[in-house]
Structure formats: C-alpha cells, structure tokens
C-alpha cells in the first residue's frame, strides 16, 4: 500500500508520553500516518494514538524495546513493507538513571547508554536501508542540553546523548548525497514526567527565558526539520532550551 501524495509514514520511538507524544501529534497534523513505539506504557501510547487521530492523522501502535535489535529491525521492516515506504524516523526513546559517577551501578550506566545510543543504531540502521532505496528520508534524534553542558550526576545520560549527537552528524555526512537528512534536537528543561523530581525553581534561574519549555515547543522544531522548509539542513544540533548557554 502506497501513501497518498504528500502524506508521510512516520516512526517515533518512545511515543507514549512527553516529548514523544507531542512529536507524534505535531507530525500527524498534515494527515500523516504515525507509527507510535512504546516499551511498556500501552495506556499512554493509546492516548497518543487518540490525539494523533484528533490532529487529523492516522496511527499504529508498535510495542518493542529499542534496545532489542531484532525487534527494532522487525518493526521497521513491517512498517516499510506494509506501507511501501518509511519517510521519517524520530529517535526519541530515552531514559534517565542519575547518580554520581563514582557510585553508579553498571546496570544504570548500561541502561541509559543502551537506550539512547544502541537504540539509535538498532532503529536507524534498518530505516536507512529503506530510505536509501527511496533516495529520500529524514531522521531526527532527540538529544539533550545535558550533552552540551553536562550536569553533576548525569555522566551516563550526558555520555549517551553526546554519543547520539556524534553518531547523527557522522551519519548525516554519509547519506547527504543520497537524499537523506539527519539532524538532532537538544531540548533543555521541558515540562515532562522526566523532570518530576528536578529542582525546577533553581534550574529556572539558569534559563534566560526564566521558564520551563513545553513539549509542543520541541515538537514544532522537530516538525520543521522534517519539512521541506529545512531541505538544506543536515548534520545540525538545534538547541531548544530557552537561551541556556
């Protein structure tokens, strides 16, 4: 089945809440088909699916762990074969397990690295194969301000997101002549479940705009990078952080 002209097939990892949900909804606004990945939060994914429909798009749920290479490759193959193509991949899945480096457990180190860095590899490599055949495609990965200005207690998270930045920029250089664009969005403090226990009032004092960002503000930048308006942009890391330097 091929899509109608102008409609895109989109895969968003970690789409059951927060920034991932906002991206799914934003990319659904042009009637696109949004494939919503989640690991455990099915209720959240179903809420995203409902909001995608309200935004004018259609959606599908794809439960798998991005750390599982076989499951990720199978999902990409299923989507691309059933719909005839895969136009946009958003690597949004991520997790945190903060702690001082000196006392950080191997489990917390590997879980964070595996989700962001290995998850990027597991999903993007099979997706790129289809995009190369199409001679078109967009990949946007969601990094973090922590990758550019690390905070104490986030050595695993900063390393994971910095690795995501570097891998994305190298991939962008490798596929630029093939009609594929690869960019990164690095959010700052955004109002999601991930910052529930963060000292928000203290952090706000470090933000020139003196407020916490909204998931929709990140999603708008992602949508821009996925659009033809950004057709000459690749290998970029765009910060969405209220002016933090």
SVG drawing of the C-alpha trace seen along z (x, -y; Angstrom):
<svg xmlns="http://www.w3.org/2000/svg" viewBox="-10 -36 44 46">
<polyline fill="none" stroke="black" stroke-width="0.4" points="0.0,0.0 1.5,-3.3 0.5,-6.5 -1.4,-9.4 0.9,-12.1 2.2,-14.4 1.3,-12.0 4.3,-10.6 4.9,-7.4 6.5,-8.3 8.0,-6.2 8.5,-7.7 10.3,-5.8 9.2,-6.4 5.9,-8.0 3.7,-7.1 4.3,-10.4 6.0,-13.7 8.1,-15.0 7.4,-11.8 3.7,-12.2 3.9,-15.9 6.0,-15.0 3.5,-12.3 0.7,-14.7 2.5,-17.5 3.6,-15.2 0.0,-14.0 -1.3,-17.4 -0.8,-17.0 -2.7,-13.7 0.5,-11.6 0.5,-8.1 2.3,-7.9 3.7,-4.6 3.9,-5.0 6.6,-2.9 6.4,-2.2 8.1,0.3 5.6,0.7 3.2,-2.2 0.4,-0.9 -2.2,-3.2 0.0,-6.2 0.5,-5.0 -3.2,-4.6 -3.7,-8.2 -1.1,-9.3 -3.0,-7.4 -6.2,-9.2 -4.5,-12.6 -3.0,-11.7 -6.5,-11.0 -7.8,-14.3 -4.9,-16.1 -6.0,-14.7 -3.6,-11.8 -3.8,-8.1 -1.7,-5.9 -0.5,-2.5 1.0,-1.1 4.3,0.8 5.4,2.2 9.0,3.1 12.2,2.2 14.6,0.2 17.5,2.0 16.4,5.2 18.0,5.1 15.9,7.9 12.6,6.4 13.5,2.9 14.6,4.3 11.4,6.3 9.2,3.3 10.9,1.2 10.6,4.0 6.9,4.4 6.1,0.7 8.1,0.2 6.7,3.3 3.0,2.8 3.0,-0.9 5.5,-0.8 8.0,-3.2 9.3,-4.9 9.7,-8.7 10.6,-9.9 12.3,-8.3 12.3,-10.1 14.7,-8.6 13.1,-9.9 13.3,-6.9 15.5,-7.7 15.7,-7.1 17.5,-8.6 19.2,-7.0 21.0,-9.8 23.8,-9.3 27.4,-10.2 29.8,-8.5 31.8,-7.1 28.9,-5.2 26.9,-4.5 25.9,-0.9 26.8,0.9 23.1,1.5 22.2,-2.2 25.2,-3.0 24.3,-0.5 20.5,-1.0 20.9,-4.7 23.6,-4.2 21.8,-1.2 18.5,-3.1 19.9,-6.2 23.0,-5.0 22.3,-1.4 18.6,-2.2 19.7,-4.8 21.8,-2.1 19.1,0.6 16.3,-1.6 18.2,-3.9 20.4,-1.3 17.4,0.7 15.4,-2.5 18.3,-4.0 18.4,-0.9 14.8,-1.7 15.5,-5.4 18.5,-4.8 16.3,-2.7 13.7,-5.6 16.5,-8.2 14.7,-10.2 14.2,-10.3 14.5,-12.3 16.0,-11.2 15.7,-13.4 17.1,-12.3 16.2,-13.8 19.3,-14.6 19.5,-16.9 21.1,-20.1 23.0,-17.7 25.0,-16.6 26.4,-20.1 26.5,-21.3 26.5,-18.3 25.1,-18.4 26.6,-16.6 25.1,-13.2 24.3,-12.7 27.5,-11.1 25.6,-8.3 22.9,-10.5 25.4,-13.1 27.6,-10.4 24.6,-8.8 23.2,-12.0 26.7,-13.2 27.2,-9.9 23.8,-10.3 24.9,-13.8 28.2,-12.5 26.7,-9.4 23.9,-11.5 26.4,-14.0 28.6,-11.3 25.6,-9.5 24.4,-12.8 27.7,-13.2 27.5,-9.7 24.0,-9.9 23.6,-13.6 24.2,-12.8 21.5,-10.1 18.7,-12.5 18.6,-11.7 18.8,-14.4 19.9,-13.7 19.6,-16.2 19.4,-16.5 17.2,-18.5 18.6,-19.1 15.9,-20.2 16.6,-21.9 14.3,-21.7 10.9,-20.6 7.7,-20.0 7.5,-16.2 7.5,-13.3 11.3,-13.1 11.7,-16.3 9.2,-15.5 11.8,-15.4 14.1,-18.1 14.7,-21.3 12.7,-23.3 12.8,-26.7 16.6,-26.5 17.0,-25.5 14.7,-28.2 17.2,-30.8 19.7,-29.5 17.4,-29.9 17.4,-33.4 13.7,-33.0 13.0,-32.1 10.5,-29.4 10.3,-25.7 9.7,-24.7 6.7,-22.8 6.8,-19.5 4.9,-21.2 7.8,-23.7 10.2,-20.9 7.8,-19.1 7.4,-22.3 11.2,-22.3 11.2,-18.6 8.3,-19.2 10.3,-22.0 13.3,-19.7 11.1,-17.1 9.6,-19.5 10.7,-20.8 11.4,-24.1 14.5,-22.5 15.6,-20.9 19.1,-22.3 19.7,-21.5 21.5,-18.3 24.1,-17.4 22.8,-20.1 22.2,-20.1 19.4,-22.6 19.0,-23.6 15.5,-24.3 16.4,-25.4 15.2,-29.0 18.6,-30.5 20.8,-28.4 24.5,-28.7"/>
</svg>
